[in-house]
Amino acid sequence: MAWFKRKDKGIQTSTEEKKDTPKGLWYKSPTGKIIDTKELEQNFYVSPEDGYHVRIGSREYFEILFDDNKFRELDANLGSRDPLKFEDTKKYPERLKAAQAKTKLKDAVRTAVGKSMGKDLVIACMDFTFIGGSMGSVVGEKIARAADYALKKKIPFMIISKSGGARMMEAAYSLMQLAKTSAKLAQLAEAKIPYISLCTDPTTGGTTASFAMLGDINIAEPGALIGFAGPRVVRDTTGQELPDGFQTSEFLLEHGFLDFISHRKDLKHKINLYIDLIKNQPLRS
Amino acid sequence: MEYLEFELPIKELEEQLDKCQIIGQESDVDVTETCKQIEKKLAETKKEIYKNLTAWQRVQLSRHPNRPYTLDHINALCGESFLELHGDRNVKDDKAMIGGLGKIGDQSYMFIGQQKGFNTKTRQYRNFGMSNPEGYRKALRLMKSAEKFGIPVVTLIDTPGAYPGLEAEERGQGEAIARNILEMTRLKVPIITVIIGEGASGGALGIGVGDKVLMLENTWYSVISPESCSSILWRSWEYKEQAAEALKLTAKDMKRMKLVDQIVKEPLGGAHTDKEKTFLAVKDAIVKSYEELKNLSPKELVKQRMDKYADMGVYKD
């Protein structure tokens, strides 16, 4: 006997009117493990059974890394323009508006300063939900300004990458954000301000060809996709089958591009341990 | 505990002592006197054997399977504060060369060293402590990072040599070692080098140019291993003992020739017989060395290092 038996006959609800189960009560990881969302949140958005690191955004990362979720957002109002009058299946301004409505975000990165384990830290965190975390002028400018802030105040800097790459709708303006952000990081390096790059799922395209790979340490979350050309592009271009685990965090660690992989629950401790060690200051515990 | 051939008299006495103690525990026979005598004999035998070690015997001790390796030292020195860092940012993370940041007391150091394994599986994983070019490039990357932030560098040397492999040659083993040696001569932070096991040739010097170069008592450091030397010059591996003597590769010899700065004493019987004591001696030596170097300006530091290496060599004018 079925567990649920339909008693009423002739139900023909149209798709639009179908009621989903209340959203957000349960989460199912890719390996099929199911977890209560409250529990997931308490476990740093990591599925406890299989260790799957759920994609999260700036809101969650700030909450994880800043003490008591207290921080001051920088340049919160910077917004995109449409210099190329770009249009694909949708006009760029419309796409922006739709993304803003859907995500309640202004663009694909948020930058903030706050205390992490009692000391100041500047974080720029990308949001994948906003047009695939794509990097246009706003992302580049906000990262550059956050780096400037870190430089001026001599505060360690961290970028959390989560991006599909450059934003096509801003074409070559996007491309030049690679140069702009990298130049800023070079200034930071000259001033000997520590810069930590955290690669999360996914970190691809223009981000890997700029700030994501330029950290004093490059670190990653387990199982993240990290690479320049996406796996599909590589497969289609070369006609080769890709090895298991190609372009995962573990693959990058093995090939020498990551300093270490950190579980999200250890992230706050580990980045601050690194900062204490490299700045030769007493360890915070 | 594993015993080397020349240690067999010690093994015998230790077994006798064990037996004696067991008899004492299990029967009413008073064995105190007998045990005492064996203990005395044991102490004398140890002294006798370890006082007169030949060069080859020291080579054997330096490779003793129970000897503490790089990570053992680092973990003992830094405890929870050690943060291992990986990768050369180029092709690979070399498992035979490890590195990372850690604290001794309040001071951060960048630790770098070759790592050997402790059983068949881990020995393979660590490639027997033989680095590829990526290992040397990882070491250089970490040194440069330490230099950038003014963190002193400690290198721990324990390698039978750089890996003589096809891919190692393709990727420029020689270039990688050469680059490290050059960069280390001008690094603007103190470099303290400790030979904790085997110091074989360029593979060792690739992380071994330092302001203070220390050798643990039962280690060796030379241009080639005694076996390879024997095979090249005598055309047979049989003459390794003679080769070991001839190469003057012990800590004492190296100190006398002024090619290293200091010998760190090991517990009687070698580092592995009392690891804690060994770790303390190494820690003490590192801290003291750093104290001597920390107040030198980068310019003075580099000049002093330059002068030291310029002085090495014997010739007729």
Interface residues (C-beta under 8 A of the other chain):
Chain A: A189 K192 P194 M213 D216 I217 N218 L253 E254 H255 G256 F257 L258 D259 F260 K270 L273 Y274 D276 L277 I278 K279 N280 P282 L283
Chain B: S81 L83 E84 L85 H86 G87 D88 R89 N90 V91 K92 D93 D94 L101 G102 K103 D106 Q107 S108 E134 K138 S145 K148 F149 G150 I151
